[in-house]
Amino acid sequence: MDEEALNMSIRKFLKKVGITSQREIERAIDQANTEGRLDGNPVRVKMTLECDLIDDALSIEDEIKY
């Protein structure tokens, strides 16, 4: 196994996930703000990771403050 290729491939995937996720969260918050749906409370977010080699999906949850 080529450790460097593996590392670079994972980093590329995570960069894509990070950029896409940030864009979508910002879009959703901007839209909610425009529609007057923001109430000052943090926005709950959840990311789920699924992989052929992982038996159970991994979920990461947090809050986005604005």
C-alpha positions in Angstrom: 0.0 0.0 0.0 1.3 3.4 -0.9 0.9 5.5 2.3 1.5 8.8 0.5 -1.1 8.1 -2.2 -3.6 7.1 0.5 -3.0 10.2 2.5 -3.3 12.5 -0.5 -6.5 10.7 -1.7 -8.1 11.1 1.8 -7.1 14.7 2.0 -8.6 15.4 -1.4 -11.8 13.8 -0.4 -12.0 15.7 2.9 -11.2 19.0 1.1 -14.1 18.3 -1.3 -16.4 17.4 1.6 -15.4 20.5 3.6 -15.8 23.0 0.8 -19.1 21.6 -0.3 -20.5 21.4 3.2 -19.4 24.9 4.1 -21.0 26.3 0.9 -24.3 24.5 1.7 -24.5 25.5 5.3 -23.8 29.1 4.4 -26.4 29.0 1.7 -29.0 27.5 4.1 -28.2 30.1 6.8 -28.4 33.0 4.3 -31.7 31.8 3.0 -33.1 31.3 6.5 -31.9 34.8 7.4 -33.6 36.3 4.3 -36.8 34.5 5.2 -36.6 35.7 8.8 -36.4 32.1 10.2 -33.2 32.7 12.3 -34.0 33.1 16.0 -30.5 33.6 17.4 -30.1 30.0 18.5 -27.3 27.9 17.1 -28.1 25.7 14.0 -27.7 22.0 14.7 -25.7 20.1 12.0 -24.9 16.5 11.5 -22.5 14.8 9.1 -22.7 11.1 8.4 -19.7 9.1 7.0 -20.4 5.8 5.3 -17.6 3.7 3.9 -17.6 0.2 2.4 -15.0 -0.8 5.1 -16.8 0.6 8.1 -19.7 -1.6 9.5 -21.7 1.3 11.0 -22.1 4.8 9.7 -20.2 7.4 11.7 -22.2 10.5 12.7 -20.7 13.7 13.9 -23.0 16.4 15.4 -22.4 19.9 16.5 -23.9 23.4 16.5 -23.1 26.3 14.2 -23.3 29.7 15.9 -23.9 32.9 13.8 
